[in-house]
Amino acid sequence: MSLENRLIPRYNLLKDVLVDDLRVVDVFKRSHKSFFFNTDTNIVPNIALLRKLGVGENYITYLLSSFPNVAFKPHSDFAESVEAAKQFGFDPWKANFVVAVRVFSSVKKSTWEKKLETYGRWGWSKDLTLLAFKRYPQCMCSSEEKIMQTMDFIVNKLGWESEAPARSPAIFALSFKKRIVPRCSVVQLLWLKGLIDDIPWLAGFLNPAEDRFKKKFVAKYPDDIKAKLLDVYEGRVNVVDFRTMAVEDAKARS
């Protein structure tokens, strides 16, 4: 590959968008296509299309640095994904637009239908699934295993309504063992003990940093309650055990 004729022009083109040299290097490392792409048939018209639609430079930078293989797709394919995002009502002025473009560029039609079917097993209508997609497009990139594992825990283990994750679909991007199980278990125990009236909005306790979560859902309670909450949070007591604990506590109070 000619340094002057190919590599340097590509480097400069990417730097015009990304600005930072380290980001440019990272793109070259993450995507082999960046060394070989034809700038006139993909990246140049792709970026021009986004700008024409009013997509912000910060979102274009995000797409190029986070999903370079999408940005380097042939223009006809890229334009098709952009049109799909528009048809679904995504706003080019918002970050979710380029995320939706990435999803439409990455998920095959057969895979899309399979995801609709997977969510449908848990009582989600097609409209509800598409609403979740509008809220968090990446939910259609989650594996069938991750979806089934998460929904089984939420619905069968905890007994929560199956539509709850549709209101907080980013749950499917979180670690099942490190985030979903411990935090949902703490909230369930609080509810079983009557310390909270209702199960909160999932994003309200799954999204915050660990210190904020503990402050709101663990630390403020008396030491005896706090000890049980920590047992659940740190995995020393599982969901079946703390259900038993709650039943025993209820019998003791009656």
N, C-alpha and C positions, 0 to 999 in steps of 0.2 A: 504494500500500500504506500502510495506517494505521500510523504509528510507534508509537502507544500500544497499539493493539488487536492488532497482528500482529508487528511487528518486535521490539519490546522483550520481549514474552512469549517469543518464540523465542530471543532472545539469552539471557534469564535461564534458560530451560530447558536450553540447551546449557551454560551456565556451571555449572549445578548438577552436571553430569557432568564437564565438562572442567576446571573450577575456574579455569584460567588464561585471562585475557581474550584473549591473543594466539592461543591455540589456537582459541578461539571465532571470532575474526576469520578465521583460516586456513580453518576449515570453511566459513564463508560465502563465502570466495573460491574454494574448490575445488569447491563443489557448489551449483549454482543451485537445486537442489531445497530447500535449506535456507531459502530465502526464501518458498517457496510451500507447503511440506508442511503437511498437516493433522495437527497434533500428536496429536489424539485417535485417529487411525486408523493411525498408523505409529510415530513415534519413541517416544511414551509407552508403548504396549503392547509395542513391540519391546524396549525397555530393561527393562521389567517382566518380560518372559519370561526374559531372560538372568539377571536377578537371582533369579528363582524357581528357576532351575536351579543357582544357586550360582556363576555366573560372577563372578569378582572385578571390583571397580570399576576396577582398573588395566587389565584386559583389555577392559572395556566402553569405557573411555576410548580405548584403542588402536583399537578398531573404529571408533568415531565419528570420531576424528581422522585415521585412516589411510584408511578406506574409508567416507566419509560417505554416498555414494550407496547403499551396502548398508543402513546404519542407517536411512535414510529410505524404504526400500521399504514398500509396503503390508503391513500386518501378516500377512495370509494368506500372501503370498509369503515374507516373512521367516520365519514360523513353519515353513513347508515346508522351507526351507533348514536351519533349526535342527534339525528332526526328522531330516533326512538326515544331518547331522553326528553326531547321537546314534546313528542306525542303523549308521553306519560305525565306531562305537566310540570316537569322540573324547571325551575327558574334559572336561567343562565347567570343571573347576578348572585346566585348563592352557591356555596361550596358543594352542596349535594349534586349539583348538575354534573360536574366533572367526575364525581364518584359514580353517578349513574352511567355516564359514558363508559367509564372503566368496566362496570358490571356488564353492560350490553356488549362490550367488546370481548369480554372474557367468557361469558356463559352461553353455551350452545342452546339452541331452541329445545332440544331433547332434555337437556339438563334443567332448563327453566321449567318445563312441564313436570319433570320429576320433583322439583322443589315444591311446586304448587300441590302436587299429590301428597308429598310428605307432610306439609303443614296441614293439608286437608284431613289427614288421619286424626288430627287432634281437634277436629271440629271447626277449623278455620274455613270460612268461605273464600272463594277466589277474591272477592272484593276486600275482605279483611286482610288477606295476604298481600294484596297490592297496596293497601293502606300502610301496612308495616314496611313494605318496600319503599314507599314514598318517604317514610320517616327515617329509614336507615337502609339504603340500597344494598349494603354489604350482606344483609341477611339472606340474600339469594346466592351468596357465595359460600355460605356455611355448609359443611358436609352433612350428608343425611345422618351420619352417626352422631354428630354434635347436636343436630336438631332433635333427634329422637332421645338422646341422653338427657338433654336439658328439659324437654317437655315431660319426659317420664318422671323426672325428679319434681318438677313444679306441680304437675297434675296428680300423679299417683302417690308419690312419697309425701308430699306436703298437703295435698288436697286443695290446692288453689285452683282458681278458674283458668281454663285453658287459654282464654283470650288475653290474660294479663301480659304475657310476653309480646303480644302484638302492639301493645301500647308502649313498650320499651324494647324494641327489637334489637337494640345494640347488645342486649344480654347474650346473643349468640356469638358475639366476638370476644366475650370474656372467658377467662379460664374457669372451667367447670369445677375443678378440685380446689383451686386457690381462692376463687372469688364467689362463684355462685353458691356452692354447697355451704361454706361456712357462714356467709352473710344471710342467706335465706333461712338457714337453720336457727340463727340467733333471733331473727325477726319472728319466726314461727314460735319459738319458745316464749318470747315476750307476749305474743298473742294468746298462746295457750294458758299462760299464767294470768291473763287479764291485765297485763301491764300496758298494753296498747289496745285501743278499741277496734282497729281494723288493720288489715295488712296494707302497708303503704304502697305507693307507686314504686314499682321495681327500680326504676332509674334513681329514685330518691335515696336508696341505700346501697345500690350496686355501683354507682358511678363515683361517689366521693372517695378521696384518698383514705388510706387506712386509719390515720389518726382522727380524721373527722368522723368516720364511721364509728370507731370505738367510743369517741367522746359522746356521741348522740345515742348509741344503742347499747353500750356496755358500761362505761365508766361512771355514769351518773346514778347507777342503781346501788342499793345497799350491798355490803360485802358478800352476804350469803347468796344473793341473786347474781351478783357479778361473778362469783366463782363458778356458778352453773353455766352462765353465759360464756365464760372463757373456756370451760370444758367443751362446750359445743363448738365454739369458734375455732379452737385449736385442734379439733378432731378427736378428743378423748372420749366424747360421747356422740354417738351417731343419731340419725333422725329417728330410728325405731326406739332407741334408749330414751331420748328425751320426751317422746310421746308417752312412754311408760311413766317417766318421772312426773309428767304433768298430771296424768291420771291419778297417780299415788298422792300427789299434793292436793288434788281436788277432794279425794276421799278423806284425807287428813283434816281438811278444813270443814267437812260436812259433819 
